């Protein structure tokens, strides 16, 4: 019995020591309550354990802040929207091609709310000639939403400063109230498709507000290193009854990947991140991001 106890004790110590032996990797995430921090990084942490690493989420302002820190060598890796990465992985901003984008982990959709009966019912109304530029709220200046809108303006020459004036205000709920009162023409935000999100509910439950359709073909045709930056898809904005009869809107969808500074990551870490980023089962099945990822991949398979 004493011998068995010693064996068990040694085994437990081995497990304990092995867990402490894991190298910790700080990964730039997003807000404290967001999917990046609470779903994606924990999933990476679980997957990376097989390669001798553990991942720790670093709270940040989002994709652009993560890329800035990765490029500066302050973080070895960070999560980023594909379109935001495309804006940064250019000869001007990354002349030595230090940045590497790994995987397409989870989808994120652009939601734009407008007033019912107002000037805007679809994306094409935005690019019409305007007497004065439309007032469009896009979150903080370095937010994923702001960078997405800047990406759209780069792709579509008809979407320019004469058509829209961007307002960089962080509180989306306050901006939605400004939309109701007429002080904004459009309020946009990028997030994982989730009809239960407070922002989506606030729009859907308000009789004066609606989400517009965004189906400009130029966005679906936009490429980054040969890969599509955006998909155009129908995303749910109401839960329906037991998942049936969901109300949906057509809008653009981009993806979240891992940005790595190749000069700051050794081959072992780069190989591990490259492998786990491509795993189709990376995200938990019951998570919002996991469900959204599987839904969009299934839709693509059906289309193909």
N, C-alpha and C positions, 0 to 999 in steps of 0.2 A: 504493500500500500504506500509506504513511504517513497519507494522508487517511482511509483506511478505519479505521486504528487510532484516529485522533482521534475519528471518529464513534462507534466502539464504546465508547471510553473515556467520551465524553460521555453515551452512552446508559446505561452502567453507573452513572455518577455521578447521572444523573437518577433511576434506580431507587432508588439508595441514599438520595438526598435525599428522595424521595417517601415511603420507608418511615419515615424519621425525622420526616417532617412529620405523621404520623398522631398525632392527639390521644389520649393514654392515658386510659382510663376504668377506675377501680378498681371492681370488682364484688365485693360480699360473697359469699363462697362457703361452704365448710364445712371439714371436716377435711382435712389434707394428703393423705390417701390416698383420699378419697371421690370420688364421681361429680361432685359440684358443681365441685370444683377441677380434676379431671383430664379431664373430658369436656365438661361444659356450658360452662364459661367459655372453654376453648380453641375450642369450636365457635362461640361468640359472637364471639371474637376474629377468627376467620377470616371470618365473615359481615360484621362491622362494618367490615372493611378497605375494602369497597366504598363506604362512606360517610365515609371519612376518619378512622376511629377504630381503636384497638386496645384490647383488654380485658385487664386484669390481675386475677387472682384474689387476693382478700384472705382469708387463712385466718381462720376464725371458728368459733364454737360452733354455727352453723347458722342456721335461719330466723329465730328470735326476735332473736338478736343482730344479724343483718343488718337487720331492720326497725327495731330501736332506733337503729342507726347512720344509716340512711337518713332516718328521721324527725328525728333530731337534726342532719342536714345534714353528718355526718362522711363519708358515702359518697353518691355520686350514685345508685347502684343496688345491689341485692342480690338474691340468689336466695331464694325462700321457698316453702314449701308453701302451697297454696291455703287450707287450713283454718287455718293459723297467720296468714296474712294477714287472713282473715275475723275472727279474734279481735281484731285490731289496728285494722282499718279501721272503727271505730265512732265515733259522735258524741262519746263520752267520751274516747277515746284519740287521735282524729284529727279534732277539731271543724272544722278548716278544710279538710278533705278534700285534704290535701297528697299523700297516697299514691295512686299509680296502680299497678294490677296488670296486667302485660302477659303475654299468652300462656299456653299450657298446654304446657310443653316436654317434660316427662318424668314418667311415673307413679311413685308411691311407695306401697308397701303397708304396712299395719300387720300385723305378725306378733306373736302372743301365744302363748307356750309354757306348757304346764301339765304336771303329772305324770299319767301314765297311771294310771287307777283312782282318781284323786283327786276333789276336789270339783267340778272344772270340766272339762266336755267341749265346751261351746259358750258363746257370749256370754250366752245366756239364763240359764245357771247363775250368772253373775256378779250378775245383778239379782234373784235369789231372795233371800228374807229370810235374813240371816246372824246367827248367834249373836254372832260378833265379825266386824268388817270383814275382808275378804280382803286379804292383803298383796300389793300389785301393784307391781312394779319398772318404772319408766318412764324411766330415764336421768337426766341432769342436770335440775335444776328448770327451766332455760330451753331444754331440748332440744326438737327437733321432736316426739319421741315423747311427752314430757310434755305439750306443748301440744296434740297430737292427742287424748290421753286427756282433757284438760280440755275440749276441744271436744265430745267424745262426751258428757261429763257435762252439758254445757250443752244439748245436743240432747235427750238422754233423761233425763227427770226421775227415772226409776227407778234410774239409775246415780248414786249419791250417796255422801256421806261415811259414811253408816251401812252401806253395802255394801262400800266399798273404802277402804283406806288406801294412799296413794301413797308409794312409797319412791324417793327421788331419788339413785340410785347410778349413777356413770358407766360402770363396767366390766361390760358385759353378760355376758361369759363367767364372771366371778366370781358374778354374780347367778344365772346358770343353774346353777352348782354349789350355790348356796343353795336353788334350786328343787328340785334332786335331794334335798338333805338335809332338805327340809321347812320351811325358814325363809322361803320365799316360796310364794305360791299361784299367782302368774302373773308371767311376765317378758315384757315387750313391747318391741318396737323397730320403728321405721319405716325402711325402706330400699327401694331399687330392687329389684324382684323378681329374685332371682338365686339359683338352687339351689346354686351353687358358693360362695356366701358362707360364711365360717367359722362365723358364728353359726347360719345355717340348717343347715349340716352338723352342727354340734355337737348340735342338737336331733334331727335326723333319724337320726343314728348312735347315739343313746343310747336303750337299750331302755326307760328309765324316763320318757322325755319325748315330748311330742306337741304339735302346733299345734292350737289350737281354731278352730272355725268362728265367723266374725263376719258375721251376715247380718241384722241388725236393720233392718227396712224404713225406720224413721225416719231412718236415716243417708243412705240413697239419696234421700230426699225433701228433705233439708236444702238450702237455697239461700242463696247470697250474691250480692246484686245481680242476682237472677234466674238465676244459674248454679249448677249442682250443685256442692256442696263435695266430695262423695264419689261414687264408683261402687262397686258390690259386684260383685266378679269372682273367678274362680278363678285363682290364681297358682301357678306351679310351685314345689315345694319339693324335688324330686329331678330329676336330669338325665335319668333313664330311659336307654334304649339308643338312641344316635344321635337323641335328641330324642323318641323314641316311648315310650309307656307311662310318661309322667311322672306322678308323684304330685302332686296339687294340693290346695290348700285354698281355701275361699271366705272372703274377707275384704274389708275396705274398702280402696279405693285413692283417694288424692288425687293432685294434680299439682303440679309445680314450675313457678313462673312468675318473672317479674322484677318486683320492687317498686322504684318510682322515686319520689323526692320531686320533685313537679312544679315546686316553687319553686327547686330546685337544678339543674335540667336545662334548657338552652335548647331552643328548638323543633327545632333540627336534630338534637340528640342524642335527644330524645324521639321524634321521627319515625323515626330510625334504629333505636332499640331496639324501637319498636312494630312495625316492619316485620320485623326479623329474628326477633323472638319468635314471630311467626305462621307462620314458614316450616316446612312439613311435613318438609323435607329438612335441617333445621338440624343435627341430630345425625348423626355418622358411622354408616353402615349397620352396621358391624361392632362398634360399641360396645354395651355392655350397655344403657345408657339408650336408645340408638337402636332397638335390637331391641325393648325393652319398649314404647316409644312406638308403634312400628308395629304390634306385636301388639295392643295395646289399641284402637288406632284401627280396625284390621281387624275386631276383635270387635264394635265399635260399629256398623260398617257392616253386618255380618252380621245383627245384632239389628234394625237399622232395616229 
